[in-house]
Amino acid sequence: MMARTKADESVNRRNKVQIQVGIITISDRASAGEYEDLGGPALKESAQKNGWQVLSEAIVPDDAERIQDAIRSFSERGCGLILTTGGTGVGARDVTPEAIRAIMRVEIPGFGEVMRAESMKITPNSILSRGLAAIVDLSLVIALPGKPSGAVECLGFISGAIPHAVALAQRKPTTC
C-alpha cells in the first residue's frame, strides 16, 4: 500500500469540491431556433464527467446585454463556474469577450493563453480565438469557442485550475 502525500490529499480535497455550473450558448441562429445547439450539450457532458453539477443552461443571441444578463443571473443562482460557448471569434457579431470584460472584476489571462497555446497544436486557426476567463460577481466565467469540439478541448486544457479559481471567486479559504 502506498503512503499518501500532502499533494495527493490536496488533489483529493480539490476534486471533491462540488462545483455548480451554468452553461450559456451564445448564438444568434441557435437562439432563434434556426440551428441546433451542439456546444451547450457538449459542455454539459464534459462538466458532468468532471463531477460538476450543471444548475442552469441558456441560449442567448450575440448581444452584449443579453450575455451579461445571463451571466449575472447564473451567478445570482449560485453558479460558481459559468461556461460560455460562442462569440469568441473575430466576426462582426462576436461580442462575448467585450460583454464579459464590461462586467468583470478581474481578468485571468492565463486561461486564454493556455487555451490558445494548446489549441495551436490542433489547428492554426485557434490564434483567432479570443477566449478568456474572468471573475464576475462571485463566479469564474470562462468564454470558450463556439465549435463544440473546440469548447470541450479548451475546457480540458484548463480544467485542473478551475476548482481553485472557483474557490477564489467565491472567496472561500484556499491552501495558497
N, C-alpha and C positions, 0 to 999 in steps of 0.2 A: 504494500500500500504506500502511495506517495504522500509525502508531507505537503500540506497546503501552505502556500506562501501568502504574505500580505497582499501581493499583487493578485493572486488567484481569488482571495476573498473580496478584494475591491471590485474585480470584474464581476463576480457573482452577485454582489450587492447592486452594482450598477445595472446588471441585466434583469434584476428582479423589480426594479423601479417601474411602476405602471405608468406608461405614457399615454395620455389622452390625445387623440389626433383628430384634426379637421382637415378635409381634403377639398380643395377648390379647383375645379377645371375652369380655365379661362379661355373662352372661345365664342366668337360671335355665332358661328354656324351651329355648334353643339347647343348653345343656349336657346337658339331659335328652333331646335329640333330638326335641322337640316343635315346633321352629321351625328353619328353615334359617338358618344363619349367613350373612348377606349383608355384614355390616360388616367382618369379618376379610378376606374375599377382596377387597373394595373397597379396603381399606387396603394389602393386599399389592400390588395392581396399581399403586396410587399410589406406594408405596415403590419399586417396581421402575422406574417411569417417572422417578423422581428419581435412579436409578442406584445405589440402595442394595440390599444383599443381605439377603434375608429368611432368617434362620437357624432361627428357631423360631416355632411357632404353637400356640395353645392356646385352648380354650373352657372357661371355668370359670363356676360359678354365682355369683350375687350374694352372696358370702360373703367377709368381710374376710380371714380367714386363708388361704383358697384363692387370693385375689387376691395377697396378699403372698407366698405360696409360689411362685406362678408368676413374679412379678416377680424375686424373688431367684434363682430357678433360671435364668431367662433371662440375668440379669446375670452369674451364675457361668459361663454358657456363652459369654460374650464379646459379648453384645448391648449395644452402646454406646447404642442407642436402643430403647426399649420403648414401643410404642404400645398403649394400651388403648382399646377402644370399648365403651361401655355403662356404666350405673350412675352417670352424672353428673347425673341429674335430681334431682327432689325427692320421688320416691316412697319409700315405706317401705323398700323393698329396695335402693335406690340408695346403695351404700356405698363406691363406688370412691374418691372423694376422701379419705374418712376412712381407708381402708385404706392409701393411699399416704402420707398425712401421718404415720401411725403409724410408718413405717419410713424416712422420708426424712431426708436430712442437711440439705437446704435446699430451700425452695420458690422457684420463679422466677415471680413474679406476672405479669410482662409477657406471657407466653404466653397465659394465661387471659384477660387483659384484651383482647388483640388478637383472640382468637378470638370473644369475646362482642361486641366493638365491630363487627367486620366482619360477623358473623352477623346483627346487628341490621338491617343493610341488606337482608337476605333475609327474615327472619321475626322478628316481635316476641317470639315465644316463646323466642328464644335467651337472653333475660335470665334464664331459669330454669336455664340450664346452669351446672354447677359444674366445668367443665373446668379443668385445671391442668397445670402442669409442675413437676417436682421432680427433684433428684438423689438417687438411691437406689444405694448402693454406688458402682460406677463407671459408672452408666448414667443417661442422661437418660430420664425416664419422662414420657410425655405422655398425659393422660386426655382422650379425645375423646368426642364424643356417640355414642350408640348408633345413631342413624339413619345408614345408610351415606353418603347424600349429605352430611349434616352433618359426619360424620367426615372425609371426603375434602376438603370445602371448608375446614374448620378447619385441617387439615394443610397445605393450600395457603397459607393466610394466614400461617403461621409457618415455612414450610419454609426460607426464606432464613437464619434464625438457627440452624437445627438443627445444621449442621456445626460451627460454632464452639462451641455449647453441648455437643455430644458430646465435642469435644476437651477442653474444660474439665472435664467429668465424668470423663474418662479420664486427667486430669492430664497431658495432652500439651502441649508448648510451643505457644503461640499468638502471633500478632502484636500482640495488645493486652493 
